[in-house]
Amino acid sequence: MTTTLAPVAPVDTDITIEQLTLDPYSIFKRLRAENPVLKIKSINRTLLTRAEDTKYVKENPALFSSDDPSTPMERAFRAHTLMRKDAEEHLAERNAMAPTFAGKNIKGCWEPIYTKIAEDFVASLPRGETVDLFKHLAAPYAARCLKHLLGIEEASDADMERWSQTLIDGAGNFGYRQELFDLCDTANDEMDALFHATIPRHKADPNASALSVMVNAEDPIPLSQIFANIKIAIGGGINEPRDAMLTILYGLMTNPDQMEACKKDALWGQAFEEGVRWVAPIQASSRLVMEDTVIRGYHIPKGDVVMTSQASACHDEALYDKPEEYNIFRPKVPHQAFGNGPHFCQGTHIARRMLANIMLPMLFDRFPDMTLPDPGAVQFYGFGFRGPLSLPVTLN
């Protein structure tokens, strides 16, 4: 592809990380219309905000490598994780956990466990009271389900939540604040110790959990990468279902007609897909440009880092009418909330099962008339990862 005559992408020096954290969607809307390829100084990346471009980048790993050397993820996780690997190296580590996510294990192993966990949590919620469902349901439910999936039941729900948020904060630490990395170091030490202590149990009694599958494999990947895989799952496996659940509940309770339709016709799958499209739990991903190329007429040089905003892609007006609205009745159009290409989220089917099949119908069965007392008080937060910081709901 000829790139020498193409201009370089414009540079923005005004957009801050704080603005992208507090109100990214208004920025994305403007950029899709005016500057869909834009070098943003504060994040030192060329941001891509149109769905066509984000999809193109994700589906061409030879040209756009996951191995971004400037990402804070490696520092946060103290490992070169599978999220930053390509081709055979990435596939080997992804496949190491694949049996855990197989359909037969989801249905035969994890669904019964998750159903019992959901029953316990929903039964414990006080009828008639206003409760923050972030703290009392979404986060601990995701944490407890995940520790069974990973094979680290010895961890407390609180530790799982803290480790996850610490890793997320570290992976998104584009300002390279040392105090966030210090917290990551503490969390990594704690996780490493627990993983080592858990391995003998899995050696003695193998099961379908990720840690057990990996340590008992005929030709296992290195232990350091087994641990890195588990940490990646902790980082993403709590916030994704947690934030998706809260976003869906917020969307339904601020649109009563849709909530009634869901209860009447069991449209929980539609509620789930629209929720993750509306506010993607994982908002953006970085890719290293391996060869000079052109995107939308702009020269993207080898060695540059592009950031694909799947959050913006899920609001692209070329695909969605009134994308800023939560609407479970909108025509079905594939979204990029779980990514695409080789790095498509491995836990997608687990998250759907946890929420659309189990938690949402169960929660509304017990509390069919629950309400959101003050929708304006709900604050969505995050640039790399995004969801409500709290969701106070009156349980009727």
C-alpha positions as CSV (number, residue, x, y, z in Angstrom):
1,M,0.0,0.0,0.0
2,T,1.4,3.4,-0.9
3,T,1.7,5.6,2.2
4,T,4.3,8.2,1.2
5,L,1.8,10.7,-0.2
6,A,-0.7,10.3,2.6
7,P,-0.7,12.9,5.4
8,V,-0.1,11.9,9.0
9,A,-3.1,11.8,11.4
10,P,-3.9,15.1,13.1
11,V,-2.7,15.4,16.7
12,D,-4.9,16.4,19.6
13,T,-3.4,18.1,22.7
14,D,-6.6,19.0,24.5
15,I,-8.4,15.7,25.2
16,T,-7.3,14.4,28.7
17,I,-7.4,11.0,30.3
18,E,-9.8,12.4,32.8
19,Q,-12.2,13.5,30.1
20,L,-12.0,10.1,28.5
21,T,-12.7,8.5,31.9
22,L,-15.6,10.7,32.9
23,D,-17.4,11.3,29.6
24,P,-15.9,9.3,26.7
25,Y,-19.1,8.9,24.6
26,S,-19.5,12.6,23.8
27,I,-15.9,12.7,22.7
28,F,-16.3,9.6,20.6
29,K,-19.4,11.0,18.9
30,R,-17.5,14.2,17.9
31,L,-14.5,12.2,16.7
32,R,-16.5,9.8,14.6
33,A,-17.9,12.8,12.8
34,E,-14.8,15.0,12.6
35,N,-11.6,13.1,13.3
36,P,-12.1,9.3,13.3
37,V,-8.3,8.8,13.1
38,L,-6.7,11.1,15.7
39,K,-3.4,11.0,17.5
40,I,-4.2,11.9,21.2
41,K,-1.2,13.1,23.1
42,S,-2.5,12.3,26.6
43,I,-2.7,8.6,25.8
44,N,0.2,8.6,23.2
45,R,-1.9,6.6,20.8
46,T,-3.8,7.0,17.5
47,L,-7.4,6.6,18.5
48,L,-9.8,4.9,16.0
49,T,-13.5,5.5,16.6
50,R,-15.3,4.1,13.6
51,A,-16.6,0.4,13.6
52,E,-15.2,-0.4,10.2
53,D,-11.7,0.6,11.3
54,T,-11.7,-1.1,14.7
55,K,-12.9,-4.3,13.1
56,Y,-10.2,-4.1,10.3
57,V,-7.4,-3.6,12.9
58,K,-8.6,-6.5,15.2
59,E,-8.9,-8.9,12.3
60,N,-5.5,-8.2,10.8
61,P,-3.0,-9.2,13.6
62,A,-0.1,-9.6,11.2
63,L,-0.3,-5.8,10.5
64,F,-1.6,-4.7,13.9
65,S,0.1,-6.7,16.6
66,S,-1.2,-7.2,20.1
67,D,2.4,-6.8,21.4
68,D,2.2,-3.2,22.3
69,P,5.5,-2.4,24.1
70,S,4.1,0.8,25.6
71,T,1.1,-0.6,27.4
72,P,1.0,-0.5,31.2
73,M,-0.4,-4.0,31.3
74,E,2.9,-5.9,31.4
75,R,4.0,-3.8,34.3
76,A,0.7,-4.2,36.1
77,F,0.6,-8.0,35.7
78,R,4.4,-8.5,36.0
79,A,4.0,-10.8,32.9
80,H,3.9,-10.7,29.2
81,T,0.3,-12.0,29.0
82,L,-1.6,-13.7,26.2
83,M,-3.4,-10.4,25.7
84,R,-0.2,-9.0,24.2
85,K,0.7,-12.1,22.1
86,D,-0.1,-13.1,18.5
87,A,-0.4,-16.1,16.3
88,E,0.8,-19.5,17.6
89,E,2.1,-18.0,20.9
90,H,-1.2,-16.5,21.7
91,L,-3.2,-19.5,20.5
92,A,-1.1,-21.9,22.7
93,E,-1.9,-20.0,25.8
94,R,-5.5,-19.4,24.9
95,N,-6.0,-23.1,24.1
96,A,-4.5,-24.1,27.5
97,M,-7.6,-22.8,29.2
98,A,-10.1,-23.7,26.4
99,P,-11.4,-27.0,27.9
100,T,-12.7,-24.9,30.9
101,F,-14.9,-22.9,28.5
102,A,-16.2,-25.8,26.4
103,G,-19.9,-26.0,26.0
104,K,-20.2,-29.3,27.8
105,N,-18.5,-27.8,30.9
106,I,-20.5,-24.6,30.8
107,K,-23.7,-26.6,30.8
108,G,-22.7,-29.6,32.9
109,C,-20.4,-28.0,35.4
110,W,-20.6,-24.2,35.7
111,E,-24.3,-23.6,35.1
112,P,-25.4,-25.7,38.2
113,I,-22.8,-24.0,40.3
114,Y,-23.6,-20.5,39.1
115,T,-27.3,-21.1,39.6
116,K,-26.8,-22.1,43.2
117,I,-24.6,-19.1,43.8
118,A,-27.2,-16.8,42.3
119,E,-30.0,-18.4,44.4
120,D,-28.0,-17.7,47.6
121,F,-27.3,-14.1,46.7
122,V,-30.8,-13.2,45.5
123,A,-32.3,-14.9,48.6
124,S,-30.1,-12.8,50.9
125,L,-31.4,-9.5,49.4
126,P,-33.8,-7.7,51.7
127,R,-37.3,-7.1,50.2
128,G,-38.5,-3.5,50.4
129,E,-35.2,-2.0,51.1
130,T,-32.9,0.2,48.9
131,V,-29.6,-1.7,48.3
132,D,-26.5,-0.9,46.2
133,L,-26.5,-3.8,43.8
134,F,-22.9,-3.2,42.9
135,K,-21.7,-4.0,46.4
136,H,-24.3,-6.5,47.4
137,L,-24.9,-8.5,44.2
138,A,-23.1,-7.8,41.0
139,A,-19.5,-7.7,42.2
140,P,-19.6,-10.6,44.7
141,Y,-21.7,-12.8,42.4
142,A,-19.1,-12.3,39.6
143,A,-16.2,-12.9,42.0
144,R,-17.7,-16.1,43.5
145,C,-18.6,-17.6,40.1
146,L,-15.1,-16.8,38.8
147,K,-13.2,-18.4,41.6
148,H,-15.0,-21.7,40.9
149,L,-14.3,-21.3,37.2
150,L,-10.6,-20.7,37.8
151,G,-10.1,-23.2,40.5
152,I,-9.1,-20.8,43.3
153,E,-12.0,-21.3,45.7
154,E,-9.7,-20.6,48.6
155,A,-9.7,-16.9,47.7
156,S,-12.3,-14.7,49.4
157,D,-14.9,-12.7,47.3
158,A,-13.4,-9.5,48.7
159,D,-9.8,-10.5,47.6
160,M,-11.1,-11.5,44.1
161,E,-12.8,-8.1,43.8
162,R,-9.8,-6.2,45.1
163,W,-7.3,-8.1,42.9
164,S,-9.5,-7.6,39.8
165,Q,-9.9,-3.8,40.3
166,T,-6.2,-3.4,41.1
167,L,-5.2,-5.2,37.9
168,I,-7.7,-3.2,35.9
169,D,-6.4,0.1,37.4
170,G,-2.9,-1.0,36.6
171,A,-3.6,-2.1,33.1
172,G,-5.3,1.3,32.4
173,N,-2.6,3.3,34.1
174,F,-1.6,5.2,31.0
175,G,-0.3,8.1,33.2
176,Y,2.1,5.6,34.8
177,R,1.3,6.5,38.4
178,Q,3.7,4.6,40.7
179,E,1.2,4.2,43.5
180,L,-1.1,2.1,41.2
181,F,1.8,-0.2,40.3
182,D,2.7,-0.6,43.9
183,L,-0.8,-1.9,44.6
184,C,-0.4,-4.3,41.6
185,D,2.8,-5.6,43.1
186,T,1.1,-6.4,46.4
187,A,-1.8,-8.1,44.6
188,N,0.5,-10.1,42.4
189,D,2.4,-11.4,45.4
190,E,-0.8,-12.5,47.1
191,M,-2.2,-14.2,44.0
192,D,1.1,-16.0,43.3
193,A,1.1,-17.4,46.9
194,L,-2.5,-18.6,46.6
195,F,-2.0,-20.2,43.2
196,H,1.1,-22.1,44.5
197,A,-0.9,-23.3,47.5
198,T,-3.8,-24.5,45.4
199,I,-1.8,-26.6,42.9
200,P,-1.4,-29.7,45.1
201,R,-5.2,-30.0,45.4
202,H,-5.6,-29.9,41.7
203,K,-2.8,-32.4,41.1
204,A,-4.5,-34.8,43.5
205,D,-8.0,-34.2,42.3
206,P,-8.2,-32.8,38.7
207,N,-11.4,-31.0,37.6
208,A,-12.6,-28.7,34.9
209,S,-11.4,-25.4,36.4
210,A,-8.8,-23.4,34.5
211,L,-6.0,-23.9,36.9
212,S,-6.6,-27.6,37.2
213,V,-6.8,-28.0,33.4
214,M,-3.6,-26.1,32.8
215,V,-1.4,-27.7,35.6
216,N,-2.6,-31.2,34.6
217,A,-2.1,-30.8,30.9
218,E,0.0,-33.5,29.1
219,D,2.3,-30.7,27.8
220,P,1.6,-27.8,30.1
221,I,2.6,-24.2,29.3
222,P,5.2,-22.7,31.7
223,L,3.9,-22.1,35.2
224,S,4.6,-18.4,34.9
225,Q,2.2,-18.2,32.0
226,I,-0.4,-20.3,33.7
227,F,-0.4,-17.8,36.5
228,A,-0.5,-14.9,34.0
229,N,-3.6,-16.6,32.3
230,I,-5.4,-16.8,35.7
231,K,-4.6,-13.2,36.4
232,I,-5.9,-12.1,33.0
233,A,-9.1,-14.0,33.8
234,I,-9.4,-12.3,37.2
235,G,-8.8,-8.9,35.7
236,G,-11.5,-9.3,33.1
237,G,-13.8,-12.0,34.5
238,I,-15.2,-9.9,37.3
239,N,-15.6,-6.4,35.9
240,E,-17.2,-7.6,32.6
241,P,-20.2,-9.5,34.1
242,R,-20.4,-7.1,37.0
243,D,-20.5,-4.0,34.9
244,A,-22.7,-5.6,32.3
245,M,-25.3,-6.6,34.9
246,L,-25.4,-3.1,36.4
247,T,-25.6,-1.5,33.0
248,I,-28.5,-3.8,31.9
249,L,-30.4,-3.2,35.1
250,Y,-29.9,0.6,34.7
251,G,-31.1,0.4,31.1
252,L,-34.2,-1.6,31.9
253,M,-35.2,0.4,35.0
254,T,-34.9,3.7,33.1
255,N,-37.0,2.3,30.3
256,P,-40.1,0.7,32.0
257,D,-41.6,-0.5,28.7
258,Q,-38.6,-2.5,28.0
259,M,-38.4,-3.9,31.5
260,E,-42.0,-5.0,31.3
261,A,-41.4,-6.7,27.9
262,C,-38.4,-8.5,29.3
263,K,-40.4,-9.8,32.2
264,K,-43.4,-10.8,30.0
265,D,-41.6,-12.4,27.1
266,A,-38.2,-13.4,28.8
267,L,-36.2,-11.1,26.5
268,W,-33.1,-11.4,28.7
269,G,-30.8,-12.3,25.8
270,Q,-31.8,-9.1,24.0
271,A,-31.3,-7.1,27.2
272,F,-27.9,-8.5,27.6
273,E,-26.7,-7.8,24.1
274,E,-28.0,-4.3,24.1
275,G,-26.5,-3.6,27.5
276,V,-22.9,-4.5,26.4
277,R,-23.4,-2.7,23.2
278,W,-24.7,0.4,24.9
279,V,-21.8,0.6,27.5
280,A,-19.1,-1.9,26.5
281,P,-17.5,-3.2,29.7
282,I,-14.1,-3.3,28.0
283,Q,-13.9,0.0,26.1
284,A,-10.6,0.0,24.2
285,S,-7.6,-2.1,23.0
286,S,-4.1,-1.2,21.7
287,R,-2.3,-2.6,18.7
288,L,1.3,-2.0,17.5
289,V,1.5,-1.1,13.8
290,M,4.0,-3.5,12.1
291,E,4.2,-1.9,8.7
292,D,3.5,1.5,7.3
293,T,-0.2,1.6,6.3
294,V,-3.0,4.0,5.6
295,I,-6.3,4.3,7.5
296,R,-9.0,6.7,6.1
297,G,-6.4,8.5,4.0
298,Y,-3.9,9.0,6.9
299,H,-0.4,7.6,7.0
300,I,0.0,5.3,10.0
301,P,3.8,4.7,10.4
302,K,5.4,1.4,11.5
303,G,5.9,1.5,15.2
304,D,2.9,3.6,15.9
305,V,0.3,2.4,18.4
306,V,-3.3,2.5,17.4
307,M,-6.1,2.3,20.0
308,T,-9.3,0.7,18.8
309,S,-12.3,2.0,20.7
310,Q,-14.9,-0.8,20.6
311,A,-17.0,1.4,22.8
312,S,-17.2,4.0,20.0
313,A,-17.6,1.3,17.4
314,C,-20.7,0.1,19.3
315,H,-22.1,3.6,18.9
316,D,-21.3,4.1,15.3
317,E,-24.1,5.9,13.5
318,A,-23.3,3.9,10.4
319,L,-24.6,0.8,12.1
320,Y,-27.0,2.0,14.8
321,D,-29.9,4.4,14.9
322,K,-29.8,6.6,18.1
323,P,-26.9,4.6,19.5
324,E,-26.8,6.6,22.7
325,E,-30.2,5.1,23.7
326,Y,-30.7,1.7,25.4
327,N,-33.2,-0.1,23.2
328,I,-33.6,-3.9,23.3
329,F,-36.0,-3.6,20.3
330,R,-33.4,-2.2,17.9
331,P,-32.7,-4.3,14.8
332,K,-30.1,-7.0,15.5
333,V,-26.7,-5.8,14.3
334,P,-23.4,-7.5,15.5
335,H,-21.5,-5.5,18.0
336,Q,-17.8,-5.4,19.0
337,A,-18.3,-5.3,22.8
338,F,-16.4,-8.6,23.2
339,G,-13.9,-7.7,20.5
340,N,-13.3,-9.7,17.3
341,G,-10.6,-11.6,15.6
342,P,-8.1,-13.9,17.4
343,H,-8.6,-12.1,20.8
344,F,-12.4,-12.4,20.9
345,C,-13.3,-12.6,24.6
346,Q,-13.0,-16.2,25.7
347,G,-15.5,-15.7,28.5
348,T,-18.3,-14.3,26.4
349,H,-20.5,-17.4,26.6
350,I,-20.0,-17.7,30.3
351,A,-21.0,-14.1,30.8
352,R,-24.2,-14.6,28.8
353,R,-25.1,-17.7,30.7
354,M,-24.4,-16.0,34.1
355,L,-26.6,-13.0,33.4
356,A,-29.2,-13.7,30.6
357,N,-29.9,-17.3,31.6
358,I,-29.5,-17.2,35.4
359,M,-29.2,-13.9,37.3
360,L,-31.5,-11.5,35.4
361,P,-34.6,-13.7,35.3
362,M,-34.0,-14.9,38.8
363,L,-33.7,-11.4,40.2
364,F,-36.8,-10.1,38.4
365,D,-38.8,-13.1,39.5
366,R,-38.1,-12.3,43.2
367,F,-38.3,-8.5,42.8
368,P,-40.6,-7.9,39.8
369,D,-41.3,-4.3,40.7
370,M,-37.8,-3.1,41.8
371,T,-37.1,0.5,41.0
372,L,-34.2,3.0,40.7
373,P,-35.0,5.8,43.1
374,D,-32.5,8.3,41.6
375,P,-31.3,7.5,38.1
376,G,-29.3,10.8,38.0
377,A,-27.2,9.7,40.9
378,V,-25.8,6.7,39.0
379,Q,-22.3,7.5,37.7
380,F,-20.7,5.6,34.9
381,Y,-16.9,5.7,35.1
382,G,-13.8,4.4,33.2
383,F,-11.9,4.7,29.9
384,G,-10.3,1.3,29.4
385,F,-13.1,-0.4,31.4
386,R,-16.5,1.2,32.1
387,G,-19.5,0.6,34.3
388,P,-21.6,2.2,37.1
389,L,-19.8,2.9,40.3
390,S,-22.9,2.0,42.3
391,L,-26.6,1.1,41.6
392,P,-28.9,1.8,44.5
393,V,-32.1,-0.1,43.8
394,T,-35.3,-0.4,45.9
395,L,-36.2,-4.1,45.9
396,N,-39.9,-4.6,45.5
